[in-house]
Amino acid sequence: MLIVKVKENETIDKALKRFKKKFEKTGVLKAIRNKSYYEKPSVVRRNARLRSIYKQRMITAERG
């Protein structure tokens, strides 16, 4: 459970922004989206491999 204490003389907007950052860092929403439908383990591995290949290509292209 996330707890964000509102500091003295702090606006609700700033406290809400801190809450959103904490919530995003926990990864709960990302996990819910991933679990919303079943994906075969082979598909998960293939996507992870393709994602890593893409990242490597971007890194090497950046270096020149």
Sequence and secondary structure as in RCSB ss.txt:
>XXXX:A:sequence
MLIVKVKENETIDKALKRFKKKFEKTGVLKAIRNKSYYEKPSVVRRNARLRSIYKQRMITAERG
>XXXX:A:secstr
       TT  HHHHHHHHHHHHHHHTHHHHHHHHTS   HHHHHHHHHHHHHHHHHHHHHHH 
